[in-house]
Amino acid sequence: MGGFSTDSLKIFDLLLKFLKEDGWNPQKLEDQFALKMGFKGSNGIFNCFAQIAGEYDQCIFYACSPLPVPEEKRAEIAEFITRANYGMRIGNFEMDYSDGEIRYKSSFDFEGIEPPPKMFSTAIYPAVNMMDKYLPGIMAVLSNAKTPAEAIEQVEG
C-alpha cells in the first residue's frame, strides 16, 4: 500500500463515508484502497469500483459491463466505444483487449484539497448512468442485431 499519503487515506475514508450515506453498499477490497459495489440500472445490473490512486491524488470510479466481449467481437465493440466516446464530456469507455472487459471510467483530482461530497457524486453518477445508457447498444453489437454505427444511433438517436 505504498504511495499513499495521509491525505489519500483521509480521502479514502471520505469516499467510503459518502458511499454509505448515499445508499451504496461498498465492500473493501483486501489489501487495496478500493471499494466494490453493485448497481442496478434500468438496462442491467453491473459491478462498480471506486479507487483512490494516492500516488496521483486521484479518485477513480469504474462501472463495468456485465458482458465480457468475446475475442471475435472486440474490434466491433472497439468501434462502438470509440463512437460512444466521441463528444463525451465527463469520463470515457475503455475495453481491455486481453479479456474483453468493458468499463466506463470517470475521475477527479484531489491534489491539495479535501473534496466535498458532491465531488464524489460527479465521478460516480456519470459512470453508472453512461454504462446503463449504452448497455443496450453493447448488447445489440454482441448479439449481431446491429452494427456499431446502428447501435450508437439506437442509443443516442
Disulfide bonds with the S-S distance in Angstrom:
none
